Amino acid sequence: MSTQNRIIPPSELIVNDDGSIFHLHLKPEQLADKIVLCGDPSRVDMIASHFDSQECSVSNREFHTITGTYRGKRITVQSHGIGCDNIEIVINELDALANIDLQTRQVRPNHRKLTMVRVGTSGGLQPETPIGTYVAAHKAIGFEGSLFFYANTEAIRDLPFEAALKEQLQWPIKGLDPYVVNCSEALYQQIVGDYGDIVRGCTIAANGFYAPQGRQLRLPLADPTLNQKIEAFEYEGQRITNFEMESAALSGIGNLLGHDTLTVCYIIAGRQNLNMNTNYKQGIDGLIELVLERI
């Protein structure tokens, strides 16, 4: 049976009694084509405070959604929590709202493309990404493996870059290989382009905040030199600019599903200088305004 004609069973496509998708509690008519993603549910209100009008606000667990209008553009703001495992849920459910008939449980015949820009915080790894910098993940590096559970990933991955990573980093984590994917080039040009206010980045999406990003509290690290090797890595003139926790799954799964995706981050930690800015609201609000203007 083709994917188009397959009737997706209730155990795989879970629909609530009110007709909303399982985790997000959203209904298809509540979703805009343009979506701004963020990790923190409270940041949804911060982003939506820029809207001219709001038509719905829905919350469930860490997933908070507001759809409204910004200067004539209908936009959905969606929180996803922390990590690629969470954003994997969000991307699939947003796609289901757009491209699956929740009543017949069949894929719609005409694909609806979504534009998804994640606005987040991040740790800078290079001198050109100090605290206060805006960085766009033109290339996203997954240290968490979620993409490997999907078929046909070779078509969207940068395999030579992956090989260079494993060689130069002397990859220490057995059974878990890094993967590398690009963002949507058209969306990158739309959001970053030649404006000169956002750095072109190679961003690592780690599968944790502490040891996977080289932070040591009470437990020793499997490879205490991994961050130094990451900072020294270079491939075809490209260096790794920053750490965060969602960009690779967003770009990888979004690409497989036929959507335009991009992650842009505000640098709040300088990993080389060992400094941190916890009062970053004003800075990230400036990045939010840029994204809302350009999405």
Backbone hydrogen bonds, N-H to C=O, Kabsch-Sander energy under -0.5 kcal/mol:
donor,donor_aa,acceptor,acceptor_aa,energy
6,R,2,S,-1.2
8,I,6,R,-0.7
8,I,105,R,-2.9
12,E,9,P,-1.9
13,L,9,P,-2.5
14,I,12,E,-0.7
15,V,13,L,-0.6
16,N,20,S,-3.1
19,G,16,N,-2.2
21,I,26,L,-2.7
22,F,14,I,-1.9
25,H,21,I,-2.0
30,Q,27,K,-2.2
31,L,28,P,-1.6
34,K,74,R,-0.7
35,I,33,D,-0.5
35,I,115,T,-3.2
36,V,76,T,-2.8
37,L,35,I,-0.5
37,L,117,V,-2.6
38,C,78,Q,-1.9
43,R,40,D,-1.2
44,V,40,D,-0.6
44,V,41,P,-1.0
45,D,41,P,-0.6
46,M,42,S,-1.1
47,I,43,R,-2.6
48,A,44,V,-2.9
49,S,45,D,-1.2
50,H,47,I,-1.7
51,F,48,A,-1.7
52,D,69,T,-3.1
53,S,69,T,-1.3
55,E,67,T,-3.0
56,C,67,T,-1.4
58,V,65,T,-2.8
60,N,63,F,-2.6
63,F,60,N,-2.6
64,H,62,E,-0.7
65,T,58,V,-3.2
66,I,77,V,-2.1
67,T,56,C,-1.6
68,G,75,I,-2.6
69,T,53,S,-2.3
70,Y,73,K,-2.8
73,K,70,Y,-2.0
74,R,72,G,-0.5
75,I,68,G,-2.7
75,I,73,K,-0.5
76,T,34,K,-2.7
77,V,66,I,-3.3
78,Q,36,V,-2.7
79,S,64,H,-2.4
80,H,38,C,-2.0
81,G,39,G,-1.7
87,I,83,G,-2.0
88,E,84,C,-1.9
89,I,85,D,-1.0
90,V,86,N,-1.9
91,I,87,I,-2.7
92,N,88,E,-1.6
93,E,89,I,-2.2
94,L,90,V,-2.7
95,D,91,I,-2.4
96,A,92,N,-2.1
97,L,93,E,-2.1
98,A,94,L,-1.5
99,N,95,D,-3.0
100,I,96,A,-2.1
101,D,106,Q,-2.8
102,L,100,I,-0.8
105,R,101,D,-2.4
106,Q,101,D,-0.7
107,V,3,T,-0.6
108,R,99,N,-2.7
111,H,109,P,-0.6
113,K,111,H,-0.6
115,T,33,D,-2.8
116,M,114,L,-0.6
116,M,260,D,-3.1
117,V,35,I,-2.5
118,R,116,M,-0.5
118,R,262,L,-2.9
119,V,37,L,-3.0
120,G,118,R,-0.6
120,G,264,V,-2.2
122,S,266,Y,-1.7
123,G,243,F,-2.0
124,G,269,A,-3.1
125,L,241,T,-3.2
126,Q,241,T,-0.7
129,T,126,Q,-2.0
132,G,267,I,-2.7
133,T,130,P,-1.9
135,V,265,C,-2.6
136,A,199,V,-2.9
137,A,263,T,-3.0
138,H,136,A,-1.9
138,H,201,G,-1.0
139,K,201,G,-1.8
140,A,181,V,-3.3
141,I,203,T,-3.3
142,G,140,A,-0.6
142,G,179,Y,-3.0
143,F,141,I,-0.6
143,F,205,A,-2.7
148,F,145,G,-1.0
149,F,146,S,-1.5
150,Y,147,L,-1.9
155,A,152,N,-0.7
156,I,153,T,-1.6
157,R,153,T,-1.3
158,D,180,V,-2.5
159,L,157,R,-1.2
162,E,158,D,-2.0
163,A,159,L,-2.2
164,A,160,P,-2.2
165,L,161,F,-2.4
166,K,162,E,-2.4
167,E,163,A,-2.0
168,Q,164,A,-2.9
169,L,165,L,-2.8
170,Q,167,E,-0.7
171,W,166,K,-1.9
174,K,172,P,-0.9
176,L,173,I,-1.3
179,Y,142,G,-1.7
181,V,140,A,-2.5
182,N,156,I,-0.6
183,C,138,H,-2.2
184,S,261,T,-2.1
188,Y,184,S,-2.4
189,Q,185,E,-2.4
190,Q,186,A,-1.7
191,I,187,L,-2.5
192,V,188,Y,-3.2
193,G,188,Y,-1.4
195,Y,192,V,-1.8
199,V,134,Y,-3.3
201,G,136,A,-2.7
203,T,139,K,-2.6
203,T,201,G,-0.5
204,I,242,N,-2.9
205,A,141,I,-3.5
206,A,204,I,-0.8
206,A,244,E,-2.9
213,Q,210,Y,-1.8
214,G,211,A,-2.2
215,R,210,Y,-2.7
217,L,215,R,-0.5
226,L,223,D,-1.8
229,K,225,T,-1.9
230,I,226,L,-2.4
231,E,227,N,-2.6
232,A,228,Q,-1.5
233,F,229,K,-1.0
233,F,230,I,-0.6
235,Y,238,Q,-2.1
238,Q,235,Y,-1.8
240,I,230,I,-0.5
241,T,202,C,-2.2
241,T,239,R,-0.5
242,N,202,C,-1.1
243,F,123,G,-2.3
244,E,204,I,-2.7
250,L,246,E,-1.9
251,S,247,S,-2.5
252,G,248,A,-3.0
253,I,249,A,-2.3
254,G,249,A,-0.6
254,G,250,L,-1.7
255,N,251,S,-2.0
256,L,252,G,-2.1
257,L,253,I,-1.9
258,G,255,N,-1.3
259,H,254,G,-2.9
260,D,114,L,-2.3
261,T,259,H,-0.5
262,L,116,M,-1.7
264,V,118,R,-3.2
265,C,135,V,-3.2
266,Y,120,G,-2.5
267,I,133,T,-2.8
267,I,265,C,-0.5
268,I,122,S,-2.8
269,A,122,S,-1.2
270,G,275,N,-2.3
271,R,124,G,-2.3
271,R,269,A,-0.8
274,L,270,G,-1.2
275,N,270,G,-1.4
277,N,268,I,-3.1
278,T,276,M,-0.6
280,Y,278,T,-0.8
284,I,280,Y,-2.5
285,D,281,K,-1.9
286,G,282,Q,-1.4
287,L,283,G,-1.3
288,I,284,I,-2.4
289,E,285,D,-2.1
290,L,286,G,-1.6
291,V,287,L,-2.3
292,L,288,I,-2.7
293,E,289,E,-2.0
294,R,290,L,-1.8
295,I,291,V,-2.4
